[in-house]
Amino acid sequence: MSRASWILLVALALSVLASGTAVVYAKYASRKAFVELQQLRAQRDAIDVEWGRLQLEESTLATHVRVERIARKKLKMHIPRATDVVVIRP
């Protein structure tokens, strides 16, 4: 074999090794990104569940019956009598 053939053979061998290393690294990076994606999806799902729970809790706490009960008990509010109502006309 001539010197040029050996150089070409070494260059091709190095190219194959570099290409193989690049494939392995790309596969590793892809798997790492996929794992991160799965973790983020799980986190999103947990946040969605929490958001639904908070919306349900908010709707429960904001019912008219509860607000009126708290107004009567804690704030000592009551419905005014007809004699207490004053109508102002322009």
ABEGO torsion letter per residue (X at the ends): XBAAAAAAAAAAAAAAAAAAAAAAAAAAAAAAAAAAAAAAAAAAAAAAAAAAAAAAAAAAAABAAAAAAAAAAAAGBBBBBAAABBBBBX
